[in-house]
Amino acid sequence: MSNTLPTNGQRRVVIEKVVPEIDGGRFPIKAVPGDVIAVEADIFADGHDYLLARLLYKHTDDDAFQETSMALLVNDRWGASFVVEKQGRYTYTIEAWVDHPGSWQHEIHLKVADGQTITSELLAGAQYVDGMAQRAERAGNEHDADALREMAALFRAGAADPADAQYNEAVSVAESDQFTFYTKLYPERQHPTRYMHDSQNSLGVEVDRARAGFSTWYCLFPRSAAREEGKHGTFRDVEALLPRIAGMGFDVLYLPPIHPIGMAHRKGKNNSVVCQPGDPGVPYGIGSELGGHDAIHPELGTVEDFKHLIAIAANYGMEVAMDLAIQCSPDHPWAKEHPEWFKKRPDGTIQYAENPPKKYQDIYPVYFETEDWQNLWQELKRVLLVWASWGVRIVRVDNPHTKPFAFWEWVIAEVKKEFPDMLFLSEAFTKPKVMQELAKRGFAHSYTYYTWRNNKAELQQYMTELTQGEMKYFFRPNFWPTTHDINPYSLQGGHEPQFLIRYFMAATLSSNYGIYGPSFELMEHIPFPNKEEYLNSEKYEIKYWDWEKTNKLTYLIGLTNRIRRENAALQQTNNITFCTVNDDAVMAYLKTSGESTVDANRLLIVVNTDAYQRRAALVQVPIWQLGIHPDQTYQVHDLLTGAYYPWKGEWNFVDLDPYVLPMHLFRIEV
């Protein structure tokens, strides 16, 4: 048994079960400027003394912590909050101590009520007040220091003679709110306990720029951007589409890989291993004699053309996101210059990529267990910095779950040292814990299982998991109804109401969402037989799209995006409350922003998830959450149709026909 004593046995306060805290402080939580970080903890001590606790927080650019008092909530649970005002890293911790002056005042209340004389106690109180006066003086508050010195003198005078009038005055002051105020303003901070006091392990908040919290993505293959059928699209063709895409309300233009495509084992249409003359190959088969990940496919244009596209997109309030696919065509310069970065089979050849039963004969996977891993990591960092020098500040990463977590944590942090505005989206459809670990390691956005959550019960359970548990602190969902890789079974029938429903829920459940551009708009749905993939997929061929075509879905997209921009409640994900509905197919959810009547934005979204049947239902509006009296009449304004409805009380009627419009987007106007 060890005889070693603790470093400070005089600390009596225990601080535990801090929320938010990710893996014991190993990873930061995520936020954007203006977010309120609410912190709670269990704080208690032995005995019956009163406690005081402060939440300490600071930006890494600041020298000293700012402090805010924590309040006792219930059952030794304390809470406080702070606002992250700017981009960068914040740290926070909690400090708590025994409040001896406060405990003293509590004892005074009890003894006075019992009729006891407290002369000795007043002398003890005078000593506490002396300490407060000294702390006030050090803080430069001379007025308070003088008032406290007068209070201490009164306590001593009152203690001298309990029959004197000053005794009663001293007792009155000792029990006063003024004394309580001073104990909290100039606390006696003896032997405080600080949670996570080691600066190496402080709890952290990674504050990304605003677009991390609210964004609207549009994916297109630039080679399919030409207005003339049979032509290979260019960056200039993409520029011509920007007014249309921005006009629909999108602010991120995501492009699959734009690099030279290899010739070796180039795939043909529908993933055929036989490439016909003129087949353009798969953009993910990156690299040729023309260059690799830091080069541009010449048929798209030049680096200067790409920079021009980025600049023109910015004029429309849009950013261009690139796609990082860490894999190579056999023709990639790395395959010749760094063969050690690829795993060889016993016969000396390099195994092409596989995801059984899928085979990618045109791709070599990069081998992260290579002995030369350090140079590999540095090269990938260099590529990202090259992209950043072109003006790219958003990167969608293909299959990050097949590369080491440690690499992502390192490379994201390294790139953000030089380009703190950089955002990374994780395209990982894999095991839940792997997806969550990638988010913890630095990805600002994450793909989700939304594509495969279809009925009301599934959707509510999944949204609750994302927004009500620990994931809400570090996992930012980005909802996509489809992708260029995934044609989900739910949409393979080409049923228009189903497309409307799947789109609308993505755009209103999550503050970050995206669509696979013209394919989704035009409701492309024919599958490759027995697969969740497209027949005649754009990954394997250049498609010609009718960019002038509009339909009910394109109208809904433009309208919904405008509503998203105009209503702050749709610019957050975690502010969701599901409402009770007496129909298992009708889903209703409340999203609110702002607390005052001036800036309050309160939206009630109701969706018929049954794309084939008209549904009439009663929705229970959580009026207690909205401050609406049960007998009060209030108005709901459907922002999709412009219609107004007078409602009263909790339960109200809705009727949704999927062949007309299977959703309401009500703004509650009291």
C-alpha positions, 0 to 999 in steps of 0.5 A: 500500500502506497504512503504517497499523499495526494498533491492537494488534499485540501481540495474537497469538490468533485467535478464529473460527468461533464457534457459536452465532452467527447472521449474524455476530452480527446476530441473537440466538439463542433460549432460555428460562430454565434453558437451557444455552448451549453455545459453541464456537470455533476459538482458536489463535495463532502458535508453540507457546505455551499459551493460555487462553480465557474465555467471558464472559456477562451479562444486560443488567441486569448491570453486569459480565460473568461468566466461565467457563473454556473447555476445549480440545476437539480440534484448536484447538476450545474450548468452554464453557457458561453457563445463562440464568437469567432472561427478557430479553437476554443477551450473550456473547463470548470472550476469549483470550490467550497463557498465558505462565506456563502456557507457562513451566511446560510448558518447565520440564517439558521441561527438567527431564526433559532434565536441564537446570539451570533457575536462570534460568527460576526467576527468570522464574517468580518474576516470573510469580508476583509478578503472580499475587500482585498479582492475588490481592491485588486480588481480596481473597484475602490467603491466596492472595496470601501463598502466592504471595509465598512461592512467588516467594521460594522460586523466587528462593532456588532460583535462587541455588544449584542445589546447595541443597535449596531448588532441588529444592523450587522445581523441584517446586513449578514443576511442581506442579498447585498452580502450574497452579491458580494460573495459571488462577485469577489469569491473566496476561491480557496483550494479550487478544483479545476476539471481538465486543468492540464492545457494539453487535455482541455476540452475543446470547441472547433469553430468552423466558418458559417458554411459548415453549419448551413450549406446547400450542395449541387453535384455535377460532372463538368464533362457533362456540362456541354449544351451540345450533345456529343461534346465534352464539357469544359469549365467554361460550360460549367460557368454558363450553368452557374446562373441556373444553379445559383438561381435555384439556391445552391451555394456549393458546387461539388465536382467529382475528380477533374484530373487526367484519366488513365488509359490502362484497364479503362472502363467502358459504359456500365462498368464494362471491362472492355473500353470502346474507342471514345469511352472517356473512362471513369474520373476516379481512375486518376492519373496519366502521363499528363499528371496526377492529383495536382493536374487538370484533365485537359479536355476540361480546361487548364488550371487557370480555367479552373481558377476562373470558374472558382472566381465566377462561382464566388460572384454568385455566392457559390464555392467549388468543392473538389473530390479527393479520391486517394487512388490511382490509375496504373498510369498515375505518375506515383505508380512509376515514381513511388511503386513502394506506395502500392502493395504488391502480390507475390508475383510482383504485380500490383493488385487492383482495387476491390470491394467484393463483389465489386472490382475496380480494374482501372484503379490501384489502391494506395497502401498506407502501411508502406514503409515510406508512409511519411513521404506518402502523407506529406505528398497528400498534404502537398496535393491539398495545399495545391488545391487550396492555392487554386482557391478551393476551400471545400473538399469532399473525400471519397471513401475516407473509411478505407484510410487510417484515422490518424492520417485524417486527423493529421492532414486535416489539422495540417491543412487548416493551419495554413487555410483555416477556412477549409472544410472536409466532407466525409463520404463514408457509408460504413459502420456507425462507429467508423463514421463517427470516428472520422467526424471526431478526427476533423471532418466538418460534414459527414454523409449519413444513412438518410438515403436508406431511412424511408418510413416515419419510424426509421426517420424519427429514430435516426434523427433522434440519434443524430440530434439528441445524443452525443453525436450532436456535438461532433457529427454534422450530417449532410443529407443526400437523397441520391448520389452518383454512386447510389440509386436507392431502391426507394426511387427506382420506380420513378414515382414523382411524389417519392422524389418530392418527399425524399428531397423535401425531407433532406432539405428540412431535416438537415441544415446541410444537404445536397443533390446529385444535380441534373440526374435527380432534378430530372428524376433519373431512376432506371437501375442497373439490374438488381443493384442500387446503381444507375443504368448508363451511369454518368461515372462511365460515360458523358451524359447530355442533360436538358439544362433548360427543362423544369418540372414540379421537383425543380420548382420545389427545390428552388422554392425550398432553398429560398425558404431555407435562406429566409428562415433561420430555423432551417439553418440548424439541424439539432433544433428539432422536436418531433410532434405526435401525429395520429397516423403512422405515415404522417411525420411532423417536426417543429424547428425553432430559432430565436427566443424573443417575439421579435426574432423568433422563427417557428416552423412546423413541417408536416410530411406524408411519407406515403407517396401513394395514398392521401392522408388526413391526420391530426397533429399535436402542436407543442404549444407549451414550447411555443408559449401559446395558451390552449385557448389561443387562436394562432395562424399558420402560414404555409410558405410553400403555397402561401395559404393561411390557416387559423388553428387553436389549441394542440390538435389540428387537422392536416390533409396531404395528397401526394399527387398534389403536394405531400407536405406543408411548411408552416410558419407559426405566426402568433 
